[in-house]
Amino acid sequence: MISIKRWVAALIPLVYAFYLPVQSLLVPGITSRLFEVLALAIYLAAVIPTLLAYRGLVVPVWQAAANLLAAFAIPALVILQRDEIGNNDIGGWMVMGTAVILTATAVRQQRLFAVLGLVVLIAEVVYIYGPLALITAGLVGAMVFVLAGLGVSRGIQSANAESDKYREREAQDLASIASLEATKSERTSRLQQVLGSSVPFLSLIAESKTPLSAEMKQSARLLELALRDEIRGRGLLTSAMRSEISRLRNLGVEVALLDERGTEGLAKEELDALLGQVIEALQAINSGRVTVRSPRGEAFKVTVVATLPGVAQPLLSLRLS
C-alpha cells in the first residue's frame, strides 16, 4: 500500500486555495477593501487548519462549525464590499474559496457541516443575485466541488473501515497462531515430561528376564493410560486434573478424556476454574466409568458423565460452561 503524508496530499489544494483570491486582489482602482480583507482573513483562518492541522483524518466538530460560519460570513462580507464600492469585479474568489473550505470539511469526515455550508452559500448568493447566479457566479462549479468532496469522504471512510477490519482479522489470526504455537509447545513439553518418566520404566521392562509382576503390570497399564490422556486429553489436563485421574484409576475407575477443542479460546484462569469444577464433582466417584469431554460447537464447554456397569441412570451428568 502506498502511504502519503497528509501535508503532501494537502499541498495542491492549499496552493489552489492561496491562488483563488489573487485575481481579485489585483483588480486596479479599488480604493476600499476592508470587508474583502476581513473575508480573506476568515477564509485563510478556516482553510489552512482544515487542510493541514489536527492529527488523524477527522477535524474537530468545533472547526467544522467554524467552517460553516465562514461559509456564511465570507459571501456576506464580499457582497457588502461590492455594494459599498459599487463594483462587482472584486471578490470573484468567494464562491470557489468557500467551496474549497466546504470540500476540505467534507473530505475530513464532517459531511453534514459541508452540506449545510453549501446550502448557506447557494441561498445567500441566489438571494442577492437571483437564480441566474447558479451559472454566472460559479455556484454549479462549487456544487460539483463539494459533491466530489463528499464522494471522496465516503470512499475514504469505506477504505478505513475495510483497513480496520483487515487489521482486526490480522490481529485475530496472529493471536490464533500464537495460541496454537503455545498449545503445541505445551503439548510437546508434556509429552517429553511423560516420556522422560516412562523411558526408565520401559527400559526396566525390556531388561527384565522374568515375567512381570502384578504390580509392574498395573504400572504399565497406568502408564499406557497416561500416555493416551496426553494424546487425546490435550487441553483438559492440568496438574490437579492429573492427580484426580490418578486417584480414580488407583481406585479402579475407568477414566476417558476426550478433548475435542471445546475449551479453545478460554483464558488459563477460566480453564483452571472450569476444570476445578470437574475435579470437585469427581470427588464423590470411587467406582465405575468416568468420561470427561470438551465438545466443540456447543453452548457448554465440558461434559462430565459417571456411570456404573449395568445401571442405566448415570451417577453424575454435568454440562459446564
C-alpha positions as a Markdown table, in Angstrom:
| # | Residue | x | y | z |
|---|---|---|---|---|
| 1 | Met | 0.0 | 0.0 | 0.0 |
| 2 | Ile | 1.3 | 3.5 | -0.9 |
| 3 | Ser | 1.4 | 5.8 | 2.0 |
| 4 | Ile | 1.4 | 9.6 | 1.5 |
| 5 | Lys | 1.8 | 12.1 | 4.3 |
| 6 | Arg | -1.3 | 14.3 | 4.8 |
| 7 | Trp | 0.6 | 17.6 | 4.3 |
| 8 | Val | 1.9 | 16.3 | 0.9 |
| 9 | Ala | -1.7 | 15.4 | -0.1 |
| 10 | Ala | -2.9 | 18.8 | 1.1 |
| 11 | Leu | -0.2 | 20.8 | -0.8 |
| 12 | Ile | -2.1 | 21.0 | -4.2 |
| 13 | Pro | -5.4 | 22.2 | -2.7 |
| 14 | Leu | -3.5 | 24.6 | -0.4 |
| 15 | Val | -1.8 | 26.2 | -3.4 |
| 16 | Tyr | -5.1 | 26.4 | -5.2 |
| 17 | Ala | -6.7 | 27.9 | -2.1 |
| 18 | Phe | -3.9 | 30.6 | -2.0 |
| 19 | Tyr | -4.2 | 31.3 | -5.7 |
| 20 | Leu | -8.0 | 31.9 | -5.7 |
| 21 | Pro | -8.0 | 35.4 | -4.2 |
| 22 | Val | -5.1 | 36.7 | -6.2 |
| 23 | Gln | -7.1 | 37.8 | -9.3 |
| 24 | Ser | -9.5 | 39.8 | -7.2 |
| 25 | Leu | -6.7 | 41.4 | -5.2 |
| 26 | Leu | -5.0 | 42.5 | -8.4 |
| 27 | Val | -8.1 | 44.4 | -9.7 |
| 28 | Pro | -6.9 | 48.0 | -10.1 |
| 29 | Gly | -8.6 | 51.2 | -9.0 |
| 30 | Ile | -10.2 | 49.8 | -5.8 |
| 31 | Thr | -10.0 | 52.3 | -3.0 |
| 32 | Ser | -11.5 | 50.3 | -0.2 |
| 33 | Arg | -11.0 | 46.6 | 0.5 |
| 34 | Leu | -11.7 | 46.4 | 4.3 |
| 35 | Phe | -14.6 | 44.0 | 4.1 |
| 36 | Glu | -12.9 | 41.8 | 1.5 |
| 37 | Val | -9.8 | 41.7 | 3.6 |
| 38 | Leu | -11.9 | 40.6 | 6.5 |
| 39 | Ala | -13.4 | 37.9 | 4.3 |
| 40 | Leu | -10.0 | 36.9 | 3.2 |
| 41 | Ala | -8.7 | 36.6 | 6.8 |
| 42 | Ile | -11.7 | 34.4 | 7.7 |
| 43 | Tyr | -11.1 | 32.3 | 4.6 |
| 44 | Leu | -7.4 | 31.7 | 5.4 |
| 45 | Ala | -8.2 | 31.1 | 9.1 |
| 46 | Ala | -10.6 | 28.4 | 8.0 |
| 47 | Val | -8.9 | 26.7 | 5.1 |
| 48 | Ile | -5.3 | 26.4 | 6.5 |
| 49 | Pro | -6.1 | 24.5 | 9.6 |
| 50 | Thr | -8.8 | 22.4 | 7.8 |
| 51 | Leu | -6.2 | 21.3 | 5.3 |
| 52 | Leu | -3.1 | 21.0 | 7.5 |
| 53 | Ala | -4.0 | 20.8 | 11.2 |
| 54 | Tyr | -5.1 | 18.1 | 13.6 |
| 55 | Arg | -4.0 | 14.5 | 13.9 |
| 56 | Gly | -5.9 | 11.9 | 12.1 |
| 57 | Leu | -8.4 | 12.3 | 9.3 |
| 58 | Val | -11.4 | 13.8 | 11.2 |
| 59 | Val | -11.4 | 17.5 | 12.1 |
| 60 | Pro | -13.0 | 18.6 | 15.4 |
| 61 | Val | -16.7 | 19.5 | 15.4 |
| 62 | Trp | -15.8 | 23.0 | 16.5 |
| 63 | Gln | -13.6 | 23.5 | 13.4 |
| 64 | Ala | -16.4 | 22.2 | 11.2 |
| 65 | Ala | -18.8 | 24.5 | 12.9 |
| 66 | Ala | -16.4 | 27.4 | 12.4 |
| 67 | Asn | -16.2 | 26.5 | 8.7 |
| 68 | Leu | -20.0 | 26.6 | 8.5 |
| 69 | Leu | -19.9 | 30.1 | 9.9 |
| 70 | Ala | -17.2 | 31.0 | 7.4 |
| 71 | Ala | -19.4 | 29.8 | 4.6 |
| 72 | Phe | -21.9 | 32.4 | 5.7 |
| 73 | Ala | -19.5 | 35.3 | 6.6 |
| 74 | Ile | -17.3 | 35.2 | 3.5 |
| 75 | Pro | -20.0 | 35.8 | 0.9 |
| 76 | Ala | -21.8 | 38.3 | 3.2 |
| 77 | Leu | -18.6 | 40.4 | 3.6 |
| 78 | Val | -17.7 | 40.3 | -0.1 |
| 79 | Ile | -21.2 | 41.3 | -1.1 |
| 80 | Leu | -21.1 | 44.1 | 1.4 |
| 81 | Gln | -17.8 | 45.3 | -0.1 |
| 82 | Arg | -19.2 | 45.2 | -3.6 |
| 83 | Asp | -22.3 | 47.2 | -2.6 |
| 84 | Glu | -20.1 | 49.8 | -0.8 |
| 85 | Ile | -17.8 | 50.5 | -3.8 |
| 86 | Gly | -20.4 | 49.7 | -6.5 |
| 87 | Asn | -18.1 | 47.2 | -8.2 |
| 88 | Asn | -18.8 | 43.5 | -8.7 |
| 89 | Asp | -15.4 | 42.7 | -10.2 |
| 90 | Ile | -13.8 | 42.2 | -6.8 |
| 91 | Gly | -14.3 | 39.1 | -4.6 |
| 92 | Gly | -14.7 | 36.7 | -7.5 |
| 93 | Trp | -13.0 | 34.1 | -5.3 |
| 94 | Met | -15.7 | 34.0 | -2.7 |
| 95 | Val | -17.8 | 31.1 | -4.2 |
| 96 | Met | -14.9 | 28.8 | -5.1 |
| 97 | Gly | -13.0 | 29.8 | -2.0 |
| 98 | Thr | -16.0 | 28.9 | 0.2 |
| 99 | Ala | -16.3 | 25.7 | -1.8 |
| 100 | Val | -12.7 | 24.8 | -1.1 |
| 101 | Ile | -13.4 | 25.1 | 2.7 |
| 102 | Leu | -16.5 | 23.0 | 2.5 |
| 103 | Thr | -14.8 | 20.4 | 0.3 |
| 104 | Ala | -12.0 | 20.1 | 2.8 |
| 105 | Thr | -14.5 | 19.8 | 5.6 |
| 106 | Ala | -16.3 | 17.0 | 3.8 |
| 107 | Val | -13.1 | 15.1 | 3.0 |
| 108 | Arg | -12.2 | 15.3 | 6.7 |
| 109 | Gln | -15.3 | 13.5 | 7.6 |
| 110 | Gln | -17.6 | 16.3 | 8.6 |
| 111 | Arg | -20.1 | 15.9 | 5.8 |
| 112 | Leu | -23.1 | 17.3 | 7.5 |
| 113 | Phe | -21.4 | 20.7 | 8.0 |
| 114 | Ala | -20.2 | 20.7 | 4.4 |
| 115 | Val | -23.7 | 20.1 | 3.1 |
| 116 | Leu | -25.2 | 22.8 | 5.4 |
| 117 | Gly | -22.4 | 25.2 | 4.3 |
| 118 | Leu | -23.2 | 24.6 | 0.6 |
| 119 | Val | -26.9 | 25.3 | 1.2 |
| 120 | Val | -26.0 | 28.5 | 3.0 |
| 121 | Leu | -23.7 | 29.6 | 0.2 |
| 122 | Ile | -26.2 | 28.9 | -2.5 |
| 123 | Ala | -29.1 | 30.5 | -0.6 |
| 124 | Glu | -27.0 | 33.6 | 0.1 |
| 125 | Val | -25.8 | 34.2 | -3.4 |
| 126 | Val | -29.1 | 33.4 | -5.1 |
| 127 | Tyr | -31.0 | 35.6 | -2.7 |
| 128 | Ile | -28.7 | 38.6 | -3.7 |
| 129 | Tyr | -28.1 | 38.0 | -7.4 |
| 130 | Gly | -31.1 | 35.8 | -8.4 |
| 131 | Pro | -31.3 | 32.3 | -9.9 |
| 132 | Leu | -29.0 | 33.2 | -12.8 |
| 133 | Ala | -26.2 | 33.3 | -10.3 |
| 134 | Leu | -26.2 | 29.5 | -10.2 |
| 135 | Ile | -24.4 | 29.8 | -13.6 |
| 136 | Thr | -22.8 | 33.2 | -13.6 |
| 137 | Ala | -21.4 | 33.2 | -10.1 |
| 138 | Gly | -19.9 | 29.7 | -10.3 |
| 139 | Leu | -22.3 | 28.0 | -7.9 |
| 140 | Val | -22.6 | 25.0 | -10.2 |
| 141 | Gly | -18.8 | 24.5 | -10.0 |
| 142 | Ala | -19.0 | 24.9 | -6.3 |
| 143 | Met | -21.6 | 22.2 | -6.0 |
| 144 | Val | -19.6 | 19.9 | -8.1 |
| 145 | Phe | -16.5 | 20.6 | -6.0 |
| 146 | Val | -18.3 | 19.9 | -2.7 |
| 147 | Leu | -20.2 | 16.8 | -4.1 |
| 148 | Ala | -16.8 | 15.4 | -5.2 |
| 149 | Gly | -15.5 | 16.0 | -1.7 |
| 150 | Leu | -18.5 | 14.1 | -0.3 |
| 151 | Gly | -17.7 | 11.2 | -2.6 |
| 152 | Val | -14.1 | 11.2 | -1.6 |
| 153 | Ser | -15.1 | 11.4 | 2.1 |
| 154 | Arg | -17.4 | 8.4 | 1.7 |
| 155 | Gly | -14.6 | 6.4 | -0.2 |
| 156 | Ile | -12.0 | 7.2 | 2.5 |
| 157 | Gln | -14.4 | 6.1 | 5.2 |
| 158 | Ser | -15.1 | 2.8 | 3.5 |
| 159 | Ala | -11.4 | 2.3 | 2.9 |
| 160 | Asn | -10.6 | 3.0 | 6.5 |
| 161 | Ala | -13.4 | 0.6 | 7.6 |
| 162 | Glu | -12.0 | -2.2 | 5.4 |
| 163 | Ser | -8.5 | -1.4 | 6.6 |
| 164 | Asp | -9.7 | -1.7 | 10.3 |
| 165 | Lys | -11.4 | -5.0 | 9.5 |
| 166 | Tyr | -8.3 | -6.3 | 7.9 |
| 167 | Arg | -6.1 | -5.3 | 10.8 |
| 168 | Glu | -8.6 | -6.8 | 13.2 |
| 169 | Arg | -8.6 | -10.1 | 11.3 |
| 170 | Glu | -4.8 | -10.0 | 11.1 |
| 171 | Ala | -4.6 | -9.5 | 14.9 |
| 172 | Gln | -7.1 | -12.4 | 15.4 |
| 173 | Asp | -5.0 | -14.6 | 13.1 |
| 174 | Leu | -1.8 | -13.7 | 14.9 |
| 175 | Ala | -3.4 | -14.4 | 18.2 |
| 176 | Ser | -4.7 | -17.8 | 16.9 |
| 177 | Ile | -1.2 | -18.7 | 15.6 |
| 178 | Ala | 0.3 | -17.7 | 18.9 |
| 179 | Ser | -2.2 | -19.7 | 20.8 |
| 180 | Leu | -1.6 | -22.8 | 18.6 |
| 181 | Glu | 2.1 | -22.4 | 19.0 |
| 182 | Ala | 1.8 | -22.1 | 22.7 |
| 183 | Thr | -0.5 | -25.2 | 22.8 |
| 184 | Lys | 1.9 | -27.1 | 20.6 |
| 185 | Ser | 4.8 | -26.1 | 22.8 |
| 186 | Glu | 3.0 | -27.0 | 26.0 |
| 187 | Arg | 1.8 | -30.4 | 24.5 |
| 188 | Thr | 5.4 | -31.2 | 23.4 |
| 189 | Ser | 6.7 | -30.3 | 26.8 |
| 190 | Arg | 4.0 | -32.5 | 28.5 |
| 191 | Leu | 4.8 | -35.4 | 26.1 |
| 192 | Gln | 8.6 | -35.1 | 26.8 |
| 193 | Gln | 7.8 | -35.0 | 30.5 |
| 194 | Val | 5.7 | -38.1 | 30.3 |
| 195 | Leu | 8.1 | -39.9 | 28.0 |
| 196 | Gly | 11.0 | -38.9 | 30.2 |
| 197 | Ser | 9.4 | -40.6 | 33.2 |
| 198 | Ser | 8.3 | -43.5 | 31.0 |
| 199 | Val | 11.6 | -44.5 | 29.4 |
| 200 | Pro | 13.3 | -45.8 | 32.7 |
| 201 | Phe | 10.2 | -48.0 | 33.4 |
| 202 | Leu | 10.1 | -49.2 | 29.8 |
| 203 | Ser | 13.8 | -49.9 | 29.9 |
| 204 | Leu | 13.3 | -51.9 | 33.1 |
| 205 | Ile | 10.6 | -54.0 | 31.4 |
| 206 | Ala | 12.8 | -54.6 | 28.4 |
| 207 | Glu | 15.8 | -55.7 | 30.5 |
| 208 | Ser | 13.6 | -57.9 | 32.8 |
| 209 | Lys | 14.4 | -61.7 | 32.4 |
| 210 | Thr | 11.4 | -62.8 | 34.4 |
| 211 | Pro | 7.6 | -62.4 | 33.9 |
| 212 | Leu | 6.2 | -59.1 | 35.0 |
| 213 | Ser | 4.7 | -59.0 | 38.5 |
| 214 | Ala | 1.1 | -57.9 | 39.0 |
| 215 | Glu | 2.4 | -54.6 | 40.4 |
| 216 | Met | 4.5 | -53.9 | 37.3 |
| 217 | Lys | 1.6 | -54.9 | 35.0 |
| 218 | Gln | -0.6 | -52.4 | 36.8 |
| 219 | Ser | 2.1 | -49.7 | 36.5 |
| 220 | Ala | 2.5 | -50.4 | 32.8 |
| 221 | Arg | -1.3 | -50.2 | 32.3 |
| 222 | Leu | -1.4 | -46.8 | 34.1 |
| 223 | Leu | 1.5 | -45.6 | 32.1 |
| 224 | Glu | -0.3 | -46.5 | 28.8 |
| 225 | Leu | -3.4 | -44.7 | 30.0 |
| 226 | Ala | -1.4 | -41.6 | 31.0 |
| 227 | Leu | 0.2 | -41.5 | 27.5 |
| 228 | Arg | -3.3 | -41.9 | 26.0 |
| 229 | Asp | -4.5 | -39.0 | 28.1 |
| 230 | Glu | -1.7 | -36.8 | 26.8 |
| 231 | Ile | -2.7 | -37.6 | 23.2 |
| 232 | Arg | -6.5 | -37.5 | 23.5 |
| 233 | Gly | -6.9 | -35.2 | 26.5 |
| 234 | Arg | -4.8 | -32.3 | 25.4 |
| 235 | Gly | -6.4 | -29.1 | 26.9 |
| 236 | Leu | -8.2 | -31.0 | 29.7 |
| 237 | Leu | -5.0 | -31.8 | 31.6 |
| 238 | Thr | -3.6 | -29.8 | 34.4 |
| 239 | Ser | -1.5 | -30.9 | 37.4 |
| 240 | Ala | -4.7 | -31.0 | 39.6 |
| 241 | Met | -6.6 | -32.9 | 36.9 |
| 242 | Arg | -3.8 | -35.5 | 36.5 |
| 243 | Ser | -3.8 | -36.0 | 40.3 |
| 244 | Glu | -7.5 | -36.6 | 40.3 |
| 245 | Ile | -7.4 | -39.0 | 37.3 |
| 246 | Ser | -4.6 | -40.9 | 39.1 |
| 247 | Arg | -6.7 | -41.2 | 42.2 |
| 248 | Leu | -9.7 | -42.5 | 40.3 |
| 249 | Arg | -7.6 | -45.1 | 38.4 |
| 250 | Asn | -6.0 | -46.3 | 41.6 |
| 251 | Leu | -9.5 | -47.0 | 42.9 |
| 252 | Gly | -10.2 | -49.0 | 39.7 |
| 253 | Val | -12.3 | -46.3 | 38.0 |
| 254 | Glu | -12.1 | -46.3 | 34.2 |
| 255 | Val | -11.3 | -42.8 | 33.0 |
| 256 | Ala | -11.6 | -41.4 | 29.5 |
| 257 | Leu | -10.5 | -37.9 | 28.4 |
| 258 | Leu | -11.7 | -36.6 | 25.1 |
| 259 | Asp | -10.6 | -33.1 | 24.2 |
| 260 | Glu | -12.5 | -32.0 | 21.1 |
| 261 | Arg | -11.2 | -28.4 | 21.3 |
| 262 | Gly | -14.4 | -27.2 | 23.0 |
| 263 | Thr | -12.3 | -25.1 | 25.5 |
| 264 | Glu | -10.3 | -23.2 | 22.9 |
| 265 | Gly | -10.4 | -19.5 | 23.5 |
| 266 | Leu | -10.7 | -19.8 | 27.2 |
| 267 | Ala | -8.1 | -17.9 | 29.3 |
| 268 | Lys | -5.9 | -20.0 | 31.6 |
| 269 | Glu | -7.7 | -18.8 | 34.6 |
| 270 | Glu | -11.1 | -19.6 | 33.1 |
| 271 | Leu | -9.9 | -23.1 | 32.1 |
| 272 | Asp | -8.4 | -23.8 | 35.6 |
| 273 | Ala | -11.7 | -22.7 | 37.2 |
| 274 | Leu | -13.7 | -24.9 | 34.9 |
| 275 | Leu | -11.5 | -28.0 | 35.5 |
| 276 | Gly | -11.7 | -27.2 | 39.2 |
| 277 | Gln | -15.5 | -27.7 | 39.0 |
| 278 | Val | -14.8 | -31.0 | 37.2 |
| 279 | Ile | -12.4 | -32.2 | 39.9 |
| 280 | Glu | -14.8 | -31.1 | 42.7 |
| 281 | Ala | -17.6 | -33.1 | 41.0 |
| 282 | Leu | -15.4 | -36.2 | 40.7 |
| 283 | Gln | -14.6 | -36.3 | 44.4 |
| 284 | Ala | -17.7 | -38.3 | 45.0 |
| 285 | Ile | -16.8 | -41.0 | 42.4 |
| 286 | Asn | -15.0 | -44.2 | 43.5 |
| 287 | Ser | -16.1 | -46.8 | 41.0 |
| 288 | Gly | -17.5 | -47.3 | 37.5 |
| 289 | Arg | -16.5 | -45.3 | 34.4 |
| 290 | Val | -15.9 | -41.5 | 34.0 |
| 291 | Thr | -15.9 | -39.7 | 30.7 |
| 292 | Val | -14.7 | -36.0 | 30.6 |
| 293 | Arg | -15.3 | -34.5 | 27.2 |
| 294 | Ser | -15.0 | -31.0 | 25.7 |
| 295 | Pro | -17.3 | -30.9 | 22.6 |
| 296 | Arg | -16.8 | -28.3 | 20.0 |
| 297 | Gly | -19.6 | -26.0 | 18.8 |
| 298 | Glu | -21.8 | -26.4 | 21.9 |
| 299 | Ala | -23.1 | -23.8 | 24.3 |
| 300 | Phe | -21.3 | -25.7 | 27.1 |
| 301 | Lys | -17.6 | -26.2 | 27.4 |
| 302 | Val | -17.2 | -29.6 | 29.2 |
| 303 | Thr | -19.3 | -32.6 | 30.0 |
| 304 | Val | -18.7 | -35.0 | 32.8 |
| 305 | Val | -20.5 | -38.3 | 32.9 |
| 306 | Ala | -20.0 | -41.1 | 35.5 |
| 307 | Thr | -21.7 | -44.4 | 35.1 |
| 308 | Leu | -21.8 | -47.9 | 36.8 |
| 309 | Pro | -21.9 | -51.1 | 34.7 |
| 310 | Gly | -25.4 | -52.4 | 34.2 |
| 311 | Val | -27.0 | -49.2 | 35.7 |
| 312 | Ala | -29.0 | -47.0 | 33.2 |
| 313 | Gln | -29.1 | -43.9 | 35.4 |
| 314 | Pro | -25.7 | -42.2 | 35.5 |
| 315 | Leu | -24.1 | -41.4 | 38.8 |
| 316 | Leu | -23.1 | -38.0 | 37.5 |
| 317 | Ser | -24.0 | -36.0 | 34.5 |
| 318 | Leu | -22.8 | -32.4 | 34.2 |
| 319 | Arg | -22.6 | -29.8 | 31.5 |
| 320 | Leu | -20.2 | -26.9 | 32.5 |
| 321 | Ser | -19.7 | -23.6 | 30.7 |
